[in-house]
Amino acid sequence: MRNLQRTRNELAAFLRARRERLSPADVGLPSGGRRRTPGLRREEVAALAGVGLTWYTWLEQGRDIGVSATFLDNLARVFKLDAAERRHLFLLAHERPPAEPGKTFCVVPPLVLRLMHDLAPHAAYVLNLRWDVLAFNEAADRLFGFERHAPEQRNMLWMLFTDPLLRERFDGWKEQAPQILSSFRRDYARATQEADIQAMVDELQKVSPDFKYWWSRHDVHAPCKGIRDLRVDDNVVAFEHVSLTIDAERHLRLVVYAQKS
């Protein structure tokens, strides 16, 4: 109970601080002359967020009241919060982070590119939340054939279910593909349904019967064990693989495959 009260107090302080840093002009309101305190009035925030003054006042006082994700998004808009501040607001008020947009940052930092190439001879590539392959080294291209696809179609999930050559690369594809799809489903659950990630899922259901069947089952597997069997030069080779978060805010991950010794 004490921890919950502390969170409510922090939420109240956060809301007051964000309200006081804005001027009426920042949100398109007339200044209305001199004000005794800086920032917006509570009634102005309540009106802009579409809630009653009493309800918003209770929230800013740290009272134990529930809030919806829609209201929090409205409040984030009123306060002009950036992505980090919006996430903080949700964690304080909802005790869980907000849904993330499916469209993700598509510029890979130079240091990450250098690290990726320095990992040779191991295969390495960079994914975003939608599983677009944003960058890759030569070893990864030899293993997965990224250059065979135009940049806008260079998506790991799309390739897994539509590229016959990549399908042959995964030994025991019908066992491995559902596990990989389960990993994608965890990212899908973090993204908003109206984003481009949903459009890709809809299209895959049209073009791949296997994807449509497995997607409809809603199976959730434990994380992959870290070993994946791939066919290389007519031989089955075991690869250890790992996914490393390189930018949590932009959902960038570095995926590395190393031949098991």
Secondary structure, DSSP 4 states (H G I P E B T S, - for coil): -HHHHHHHHHHHHHHHHHHHT--GGGGT----S--SSSS--HHHHHHHHTS-HHHHHHHHTT------HHHHHHHHHHTT--HHHHHHHHHHHHSSPPPBPSS------HHHHHHHHHTTTSEEEEE-TT-BEEEE-HHHHHHH-GGGS-GGG-BHHHHHHH-HHHHHHBTTHHHHHHHHHHHHHHHHHHB-TTSHHHHHHHHHHHH-HHHHHHHHHT--PPPP-SEEEEEETTEEEEEEEEEEEEETTTTEEEEEEEE--
